[in-house]
């Protein structure tokens, strides 16, 4: 089990110009893998829903198991 912020997930899954790589975290583009067997539990706190919704949409491309 790994807890990740939605902003970090967006940074890894988005490929748009201006992406900044986070260098002080154990996961990066090379070892952050989602596949059809990955289970994702999404939790949002009040006031931070936007990033969570977009991260959820990006993760659903890789796995149907997003709750």
C-alpha positions in Angstrom: 0.0 0.0 0.0 1.3 3.5 -0.9 -0.3 6.8 -0.1 0.3 9.5 -2.8 -1.0 13.0 -3.2 -3.2 13.7 -6.2 -0.9 16.5 -7.3 2.1 14.1 -7.4 0.0 11.5 -9.4 -0.9 14.3 -11.9 2.7 15.2 -12.2 3.6 11.6 -13.1 0.8 10.8 -15.5 0.5 14.1 -17.3 2.8 14.6 -20.3 2.1 18.2 -21.0 4.8 20.8 -21.4 6.1 22.3 -18.1 6.2 19.0 -16.2 8.7 19.1 -13.2 10.1 15.8 -11.9 10.0 15.3 -8.2 13.5 14.2 -7.2 13.0 13.5 -3.5 10.4 10.7 -3.7 10.9 6.9 -4.1 8.6 6.8 -7.2 9.2 8.3 -10.6 8.1 7.9 -14.2 10.2 4.7 -14.5 8.9 2.8 -11.5 5.3 4.3 -11.0 3.3 1.6 -12.8 -0.5 1.2 -13.0 -2.1 -1.8 -14.7 -5.4 -3.6 -14.8 -4.7 -5.3 -11.5 -3.9 -2.1 -9.5 -6.5 -1.1 -7.0 -6.8 2.7 -6.2 -8.7 4.2 -3.3 -9.2 7.9 -3.8 -9.8 10.2 -0.8 -10.4 13.9 -1.0 -10.6 16.4 1.7 -12.8 19.5 1.5 -11.2 22.2 -0.7 -8.8 20.0 -2.7 -11.3 18.1 -4.9 -10.1 19.4 -8.3 -6.7 17.7 -8.4 -8.2 14.5 -6.9 -10.9 14.3 -9.7 -8.3 14.9 -12.4 -5.9 12.3 -10.9 -8.8 9.8 -10.8 -9.6 10.4 -14.5 -6.0 9.8 -15.4 -5.7 6.6 -13.3 -8.9 5.2 -14.9 -7.0 5.0 -18.2 -4.7 2.4 -16.6 -7.0 0.5 -14.3 -10.8 0.1 -13.8 -10.3 -0.5 -10.1 -10.6 3.1 -9.0 -12.9 3.7 -6.0 
